[in-house]
Amino acid sequence: MDLWQLHVFVSVVENKSFSKASEAINLSQPTVSSHIKELEDHFKCRLLDRLGKITEPTKAGEILYQYSKKLLTLRDQAESSLHDFLGKTKGSLFIGGSTIPSGYIIPKLIGHFSKQFPDIFVELTAGDTLQITQEIKKGKIEIGIVGAKVDDPKIKQEELVLDEMKLIVPSNHKWAAKKSVDCAELFEESFIAREKGSGTWQSILKSMDKAGYNSKNLDTRITMGNTVSVIQGILNHVGISILSTIAVQDDINKGHLKALSVKGLDLNRFFYLTVAKKRTLSPICKKFMEFAKSSL
């Protein structure tokens, strides 16, 4: 048994397929099968069950998968630490971001970070807050930047940057000339909601409930899965919504949209640096955290 065989095994488990794993790690499918057979011969048990088109780990395979992830993480940390000690910071950073951070904040950070550390490979995964925190717990992502505080004992978060959210309406909306509206007025309009895992949406609902309004009474018959869709929905008069001003600044500057304050609601929120509480961070991840905190 060696680390490369474990790497192949982990790829099969995570891709749920020998063929997809072979594509992911650039090996032929017979070679992948050969590595798995050698592992099964070594442990004298079946590690994977081929269930039609899907491959799943056996109970023994699940145990080996958990230890394989730890061993491969230690390998990466060892390589990263030695490169760092020798003054040659190199390696890979797997980072995730919820909608606004992945679209508007992280790419800028990566651009500047890559110039400072040109030998670091960065892979960015986008998703909602819930998806990103789940990937962090699984170890597929080392660090994330998300728009909501999560109540999870396995997750550690710290405030990174303040985000200002406002009510966004089309430029020809009846409220477009106003600077602010009362929160009660929102319940008379068609409102575009975000998916339940959205940090932005959860922050909005909590703010309304905290102010004494029942957020369940909002007219939210329309739900959209990302900020771009919500913006297009507002532009096409599907409804109005509350969004980060970071995401709509271009449309505001062009005069297509208007941003209003909502009286009685605290719509300021933070984006959070998010990591797994009990996982040891790689030197590269620590450098990125320091860089992000000093840049924003």
Helices and strands as residue ranges (DSSP letters): H 3-15, H 18-24, H 29-43, E 48-51, E 54-57, H 59-85, E 91-97, H 99-100, I 101-105, H 106-116, E 120-126, H 129-138, E 143-146, E 155-170, E 180-182, G 183-188, E 190-194, H 199-210, G 215-217, E 219-224, H 227-235, E 241-244, H 245-253, E 257-263, E 268-276, H 283-295
